[in-house]
Amino acid sequence: MTYRVALIQTRTPASHAAALDHIAPLVREAAAQGAQLIATPEGSNILQKDKAKLLPQLVLLADDPVVRGLQALAEELGVWLLVGSALVKREDGKAANRCALISPAGEIVATYDKLHMFDVDLPTGETARESETYEPGDRAVTVDLGEAKLGLTICYDVRFPALHRALALAGAQVITVPAAFTRPTGAAHWEILLRARAIETGSFVLAPAQGGFHEDGRGTYGHTIAIAPWGEVLGELAHDEPGVLVVDLDLAAVAKARAAIPALANTRAFAAPETVA
């Protein structure tokens, strides 16, 4: 059985109103190409790296104008819509980097808060301290769409194979990795990490990305990509401009890859390593 998906590449602005105007035509374009599931990148609702400017704009997920606009679009177009992540306020007042899955009825049916915070000092001199702004999640999430079972991750999560393995062991056939990768790390690691996660888990990996130079001054890598369970690239936007990537997933390929290399079935528990003098 084939399942048509679309991955949206954006250059999200620094305000909600501009972000919705930016992303809505891309979602409509994807639906017009017959996509049953449309996925957007990390930070689809707003991107602003200045915390003092960002935090006052954040609202609860249910009140976010971009998310509400995408809910209306999903219902109008009759599609599943994965908001790769929205930067939102939590009920306790803290901020979250939160993925939200919207049903064809326009309802939010699942959410996932990014587990791994991007706290790094890159060789280029760039630094990031995501944990200073966002509260990390504490649970992995899978969602059954009927046609396919999704495992949800966000961006930096791609560097943690145990999460992807747990999602696959829980039955996920498709793992989503919406991202806003930096340009240096994207050029070095983006494709190889995504292909590795696909091969290790025998899963489709779908990675919609932010791309280009944003009004808040950041640069993101783009190169939205879809990977098959055997590790081959199904499609890629080989640039950093906004756009739509549509691919057809042959879901039978998941069982075929996992039967050929049964790494999930062959996994064994083991004791922690001991240092031998």
N, C-alpha and C positions, 0 to 999 in steps of 0.2 A: 504494500500500500504506500502510495506517495503522499506526502504532506507538504504543501507549499507554504514557505515562510518568507518573510521580508525583513531585512535588517536595515534600519535607518541610520545614516551617518549625519550628524549635525555639527553645528558650530554654535552652541547655545549661548545666547546673550546674557547680560547681567541683570535682567529684569523679567518678571513673570510674563507681562503682557507681550514683550518682544519675543520671548521664548515660545509662547503658544503660536504666535503668528509665523514663527520660523518653522516649527515642527509640523503643524497641521497639514500644510500642502504635501509634505513628504509622506505622511500617513495616508492621505487620500490617493497619492500616486501608487503606493504599495497595494492598497486595497483594489485599485483599478486593475492591477496586474494579477489579481486572483489570490492574493495571500490570505491564508486562513489564520496565521499567527503573524503579528507584526511586533518587532522588538526595537526599542529605542536605546540609546546609550546611557551611561552613568551621567547624572547631573542634567537630565533632560528638562527640568523645570527652571533652572537658574544656575549660572556659573559665575561666581564672584569670589576671588581668592582673598580679598580683604575682609577678614572676619568682622571687623567693625561695621562694614557696609552690608555684609551678608546676613548676619544673625537677626537684625531687626526686620528683615523681609520674610523670614521663615515663618510658616504657619503649620498647623496640623495637616496631616495628609488629606483628611476629609475636606479641608477648607482650601487646599492649594488650588489656585485658579488654573494652572496648567493641567494638573491631574484631573480636575473636574471637566476641563475642556476635552481631554483625551477620553474620559468616560463617555461623554456625549458622542464623540466621534466613533468609539467602539460600538456603541448601541446603534448609531445611524448606519454604520457600514456593515454591521453584523460580523465583526471579527474579534478574535482574541487579541488583546493589546498588552504587551509587557512593557511597562514603564521601567526601563533598565535601572534607573534609580531617580528618585526625587530627593532633593535636600530639604528636609522638613523639621518642624519642631515636634518633639515627643510630648506625650501627655504630662511628663514630669518637668517640662520646660527645657530639657536638654535637646540637642540637635541629633538627627539621625540621617544616615545615608541609606535610603530605603527603597528597595525594589517593590513594585506593586503590579500584580497581574489583574487585568480587567477582563471580564467575560463579555461575550457578545450582547449581553443584556445591559452592559454598562456598569456592572457591579464589581467592586474590588473583592476578589475571592481569596487572595493570598498576598502576604507581604513577607519580605526578608530584609533584615538589617545587616549591612556589611559587617562581616566578622573580623577581618584583618585590616588594621589601620595602617595607612601608608606613611610611616615615620622613617624618613631616609635622608642621608646626605650623599648626593650623587657626586661622582668624580668631576662632573662639569661645574660643580659649585652650587647647583640647585639644591634646595632643601625643602622638605615637606614634613609637617607635623599634623597629620590628620586627626590624631587623638586629642589635640588641643581644641578641636572644634566639635567632633562627633563622638557620640557614645557607641561603642561597638555592639553588635548583636551577640547573641549567645546560643543560637540554634541554627541547624541546617534545615532547609525547606525543599520538599518536592511537591509537585502539583500534578494531578491527573487530569488531562484535558479530554480524555476519552480516546482520541486518536493517538496521543503520545503522552508520555510522562516526562515532565520537566524537572530539572534540578537547577536551583537558583544560586548564582554567585554574583559578585561585583568586582571587577577590575583587579586590584592587588590580590584578591583571593586566588587568582590563577597560579600564584607562586606556592600554593599550599596543596600538594597532591592529595593529602589525607582527606580533605573536604570533598574533592571530586570523587574519590574512591567511595566515600560514605554515601554520596548521592547515588552513584551507580549501584552500589549494593542495596540501596533502598528502592531500586527499580527504575531510576531515571534513564531514559534513552537519549534525551537531549539535554545538554547542559548549557545554560546561557551565561555569557561573560560580558555583560555591558561594561564599557570602559571609557576612561578619559586618560589614556596612557600618555606619559611625557614623551616628547620627541626622541630624546637620547635612549631611554629604555625601550621605546617602541622599535626603533631601528635595530637595536641589539637583540631583543628577546621576544617581541610580540608573537610572531608566527611560530617560532620554535616551541614556546611555552604552550600555546594553544594546541598545536599538533601533538605534543607530548601528552597533554591531558586527554585528548581524544583517543590516542593509541592505548594509554594505560587503562582507560575505563571502557573501551569499546563503545564509545558514545559519539553522537553528533555534538559538536561544540559550535555554538553560534555567538559571535562577538561583534555586536554593533558598537561603533566607536565615535567619539568626538574627534574632530579634525581641524587643523589650521590654527591661526593666531586669533585669539579671542579678545574682546574689548576690555577684559580685565587684565590683559597682558600675558596670559599664559599661552603656551603653544602645546597642541595635542597632536598625536601621531596620525590619526585616521586609520586607513587600511582596514576598514570593516571586512570581516572574513567569516566564512563558514567552512568547517572541517568535518569530514566523514569519519566513521568509526575506525577505518583502517589507516587514517592519517592523511589521506589525500585532500587537497584543497578543492572544495566544490565551487567556490566563487570568491572573488575579492574585489573590493574597490581599491585599485592601486594608486590612491591619491589621498589628499586630505580635504577635499571639497565636500560639501553636503551632497547627499545622494541616497539612492535606494538600491540594495542588492537583493534580488529575488532568487531563491534556490528551491528545488524540489528534493525533499528528503525521502529516500526509500527506507522506511523504518525496518524492513526485513534485514537490512545491512547490519543492524545492531546485534541481532542474534547470531548472524553469520560470523561477525568479527569475534564475538565472545566465545563462540564454539571453536573457532580456529586457534585462538590464543586464550585459553580459559584462565587468565590471570586472576580474575575476581573469584572464581571457584577454587583456585589453587592456593589462595592466601592462607597463611598459617600464623598463629600467635607465636610470639617468641619473647624470651627474657631480655631485659635491658642489657646492653653490652657491659662487659667487665674489663677493666684495664689489667693486662697481664704484665707484670714487671719483667 
